[in-house]
Amino acid sequence: MKRYVALLLLAAAGLPLAAPSVNGVPGLFRVNSAIPMGFNEMSFGMGLSYWTAKNEYRDFIYHSHFLPQTLLFSELTNVEHTGRGRMYIGYGFWDYIDLAASASYYTTFFERGLYVERSTGHWEEMYGFEGFDITLHGGYDPIPGLDDVLWFGGDVHFGCCPADTAYLRVEDDPDGMWHHDQIMSTVRRPFAATGNGSFGMDFLVTGDFSRWIPNAPARAHFNIGFANYRQNYHFTDFRATPVTDGWEYSDSTAVDLEVKDDVLNVGMGMEVATPNLDLYFEFTSSIITSREDAAVAYFTPGIRFKNNSGTFIDVAFDLSTSDFDPTYYDMGHGLYQADISVTAEERAERAPLPIGGVFDWGVTLAMGYSSDLEFREEESITGILSGTVTDSLTREPVFATVTFPGRPVGNVTSDAATGAYASVIREGEVPVTVVAPGYRNASATVEIAAGETLTLDFALLPTLSTVTGSVKDGEGLPVAGAAITIGSPTPISVTADGYGVFTAQVEAGTWPISVQAEGYLSDSRSVTLMANETVSVDFQVRDALRAGEVMSFDNIYFDSGSATIKPESYGILDGIARIMRDNPTASIQIAGHTDSDGSDSYNQNLSENRARSVYQYLVSTGIDAGRLTTIGFGESSPVVSNDSPANKARNRRIEFTVLSI
């Protein structure tokens, strides 16, 4: 199973991807790739494009030389047909820089939607040489660890037309707007060339994800840039009035118009390659920033057929995603007809768009050759890493994600039924990390050689158990910043947050857990954890001893008139002993006090003897006698007046004074 998966991956890793765009450099249709062709690589090709659009009018006024009356059409549809032929060639003269050139020819046909076809025909046509384009293109992958994956590049392109451009002009029946020999500027593409020169540049980004999806290599592209165009128009505009025998012309004006347009170009696309077929789609938008609400946008899916000889055939479909108003771009002719004085700026705003208006739809068929597409037997620089992922306790297969941190290699997953995984990896040192729900992460680093098949198996430990809890003081307030240590084979220390809450993950088992906080006595206990279990452990810590601190107890009981401690007092004294053990360097004075019943000397002796009894009890629990001293105060230091049985009970007490810590 592992071998079968590995062979599939190795075969897919060699699929070619590079093919030219219509600009002659690597890319899709209009969108360019940031990946260069490479030194001494070349491409050439030719293509034919066809676009069409319908212009629908309402309440269209028609008056002709051929009709003695003016007609009003409630609906009228004209159809535009535009074609382009293009040839290009590209060459990589350095590893990172290419140069491409192209030449193209344009034609536009305007199909009138008149209700009666005239003898002069209802077609207008224009055709001519569009010009030459030169593109300098380059790219580089500068980020370590993402070699051959993330590319940044750019292109600079120049366009020129050595001859005067051809325009679509009225040669047949006037249509109510345009008259004989006038430029039909409301058509989307009324010219063959966009002036005598253009310039532009683009920033390119490409992500090559073929290592992440090895059996379906994919690339994503993003382009953003600008272009500058200049158009020149020289014509005579005039006002026309329909009369019974045709048209009457008056008030002509000569127009010499230079139109300068800046265009923001944005494009993005995705391609997926197989051995003989590439599928791609792209979105492009050209925003004419010098005009108001003017943009040309297309969504373009495409398919590329290719073979190992380097030849290919492209089929692309343009679908419009922007609007075009066929009556607006009339170079101010409509304003002039309405007896309005038209400025050069108003005519420039209404001039034809420099890249042509958007069509409803279009199709392109191209064929060519790219040396990048040729199959070549090259020395391998990759190896295959494969293995299995299993549960360390049950040895059952585990569905896991295998990652390669810091390497331009896509994640792979192990088979849920067999635990097998495999990946094609570039030679060198490879860090590997395995992640699976319910298990601890596992990591390893291996050295793989070109052409080598290396086996690396992982046995995952179940996920760590969780210990959570809180730390509070004697008054139930949270103790922030307390340090909690869990004594597992690898001790884990965590700190309680501002609410006194802590959480830690440890291996299953029985472990000691202790808490320490400044100003408080430490505490500890044990906790037993099962795999994937969450156990809550709460602590209530006591204040730590301080020098000079006095702890007074009136509930340490003795036999009447005696220094013999009653058993019910042992628990309190055991607590004092625990405090002494928690503070192993502290020294304490034990002081006995009585009430005023009896003589002074009797009470003095009784207080001393009772303090001595407490001393002996603490020593019997293991407290070093050198840390204890005793003293008796008799009835000399009452805390309240001895005027009632309750007050006398309070005065009969044992006090512990911290001498040092």
Secondary structure, DSSP 8 states (H G I E B T S, - for coil): -HHHHHHHHHHHHT-----B-TTSSBBSSS-B-SS---TT-EEEEEEEEEEEEEEEEEEEEE--TT-SS-EEEEEEEEEEEEEEEEEEEEEESSSSEEEEEEEEEEEEEEE---SS--TT-SEEEEEEEEEEEEEEEEEE--STT-TTTEEEEEEEEEEE-SS---B-B--SS--SS--TT-B-TTSS--BSSSSSEEEEEEEEEEEE-TTTSTTS-EEEEEEEEEEEEEEEEEEEEEEEEEETTEEEEEEEEEEEEEEEEEEEEEEEEEEEE-SSEEEEEEEEEEEETTSSS-EEEEEEEEEEEE-TTSEEEEEEEEEE-S---TTT-STTHHHHHTT----HHHHHHTS--TT----SEEEEEEEEEEGGGS-------EEEEEEEEEETTT--B---EEE-TTSS---EE--TTT-EEEEEEESEEEEEEEE-TTB--EEEEEEE-TT-EEE--EEE-B--EEEEEEEE-TTS-B-TT-EEEE-SSS-EEEE--TTSEEEEEE-SEEEEEEEE-TTB--EEEEEEE-TT-EEE--EE--B---TT-EEEES---B-TTS--B-GGGHHHHHHHHHHHHHSTT-EEEEEEE--SSS-HHHHHHHHHHHHHHHHHHHHHTT--GGGEEEEE-TTSS-SS-SSSHHHHHHHSEEEEEEEE-
